[in-house]
Amino acid sequence: INNQPSTINSIMNKAVFIARILLGLMFVVFGINFWLGFIKIPPMPGDAPAFIGLMYASGYLAVVKVLEVLGGLAALAGRTTLAVLILSPIIINILLIDKYLAHIFDPVAAFAAVLVLFLAWAERARFAAFLK
């Protein structure tokens, strides 16, 4: 009579699915935008433009964008653990650049961080080996 565990599992599965799709779309779209430029990115304040300019000129930013697209595609394909492993350090760096170089709060980056933290928590059993 008590079907609460299956209801919780169903809700959790739906939440993970939604989080994966949102995170995947964010990184695929913004990653591809690097090459196609279909979304206008507003200029960043502070020292961020100089830093981003150096990453762009060196080719480093192109590698990061490839990883963003790959991480986003992994999320969309249901490879949640791989997506979390690829996208977590990228999100951390985005947040650090926003905080220390641009001196801004980016709600999109914060939302990405919440999504990847949720997915990491949902997949915590798979990450247990890393914590031992």
C-alpha positions in Angstrom: 0.0 0.0 0.0 2.9 2.4 0.8 4.4 3.3 -2.5 6.3 6.3 -1.3 9.8 5.0 -2.2 8.9 4.5 -5.8 7.2 7.9 -5.9 10.4 9.5 -4.5 12.5 7.6 -7.1 10.2 8.8 -9.9 10.4 12.4 -8.8 14.2 12.1 -8.4 14.6 10.5 -11.8 12.5 13.4 -13.4 14.6 16.0 -11.5 17.9 14.5 -12.7 16.6 14.3 -16.2 15.5 18.0 -16.2 18.8 19.1 -14.6 20.9 17.1 -17.2 18.9 18.5 -20.1 19.2 22.1 -18.8 22.9 21.8 -18.1 23.6 20.0 -21.4 21.7 22.6 -23.4 23.5 25.5 -21.6 26.9 24.2 -22.4 26.2 23.0 -25.9 24.6 26.3 -26.9 27.2 28.6 -25.2 30.1 26.4 -26.4 29.0 26.4 -30.0 28.3 30.1 -29.7 32.1 30.6 -29.4 32.5 29.7 -33.1 29.1 30.8 -34.6 28.5 33.9 -32.5 24.7 33.8 -32.6 24.3 35.1 -29.0 25.8 38.5 -28.3 27.9 38.3 -25.1 28.0 41.6 -23.2 31.4 43.0 -22.3 32.7 42.0 -18.9 34.0 44.6 -16.4 37.2 44.6 -14.5 40.3 42.6 -15.5 38.2 39.8 -17.1 38.5 41.1 -20.7 42.3 41.0 -20.6 42.3 37.5 -19.1 39.7 36.2 -21.5 41.6 37.9 -24.4 44.8 36.0 -23.4 42.9 32.7 -23.3 41.4 33.5 -26.7 44.7 34.5 -28.3 46.5 31.5 -27.0 43.9 29.0 -28.2 43.2 27.9 -24.6 39.6 29.2 -24.7 38.9 27.1 -27.8 39.9 24.0 -25.9 37.7 25.0 -23.0 34.8 25.5 -25.5 35.3 22.0 -27.0 35.2 20.6 -23.4 32.0 22.6 -22.7 30.4 21.1 -25.8 31.6 17.6 -25.0 30.4 17.9 -21.4 27.0 19.3 -22.6 26.6 16.4 -25.0 27.5 13.9 -22.3 24.8 15.4 -20.1 22.2 15.3 -23.0 23.2 11.7 -23.7 22.6 10.6 -20.1 26.3 10.2 -19.2 25.8 12.2 -16.1 28.9 11.2 -14.3 31.1 12.1 -17.3 29.3 15.4 -17.7 29.8 16.3 -14.0 33.5 15.4 -14.3 34.0 17.6 -17.4 31.8 20.5 -16.5 32.6 21.0 -12.8 36.1 22.5 -13.2 34.8 24.7 -16.0 31.9 26.0 -13.9 34.3 26.6 -10.9 36.6 28.7 -13.2 33.6 30.7 -14.6 32.5 31.5 -11.1 36.1 32.5 -10.0 36.6 34.7 -13.1 33.2 36.4 -12.3 34.1 36.9 -8.7 37.8 37.9 -8.8 38.3 39.4 -12.3 34.9 40.8 -13.3 33.5 41.5 -9.8 30.1 40.4 -10.9 27.4 37.8 -10.0 26.4 35.8 -13.0 23.0 34.1 -12.3 23.5 31.8 -15.3 26.8 30.5 -13.9 25.3 30.2 -10.5 22.4 28.2 -11.9 24.9 25.9 -13.8 26.7 25.4 -10.4 23.5 24.5 -8.7 22.6 22.0 -11.5 26.0 20.3 -11.5 26.0 20.1 -7.7 22.6 18.5 -7.8 23.7 16.0 -10.4 26.9 15.2 -8.4 24.7 14.6 -5.4 22.4 12.4 -7.4 25.3 10.4 -8.7 27.2 10.4 -5.3 27.5 6.6 -5.2 29.5 6.8 -8.4 31.8 9.4 -7.0 32.4 7.5 -3.7 35.6 5.9 -5.1 37.1 9.3 -5.6 36.6 10.2 -2.0 38.3 7.2 -0.5 
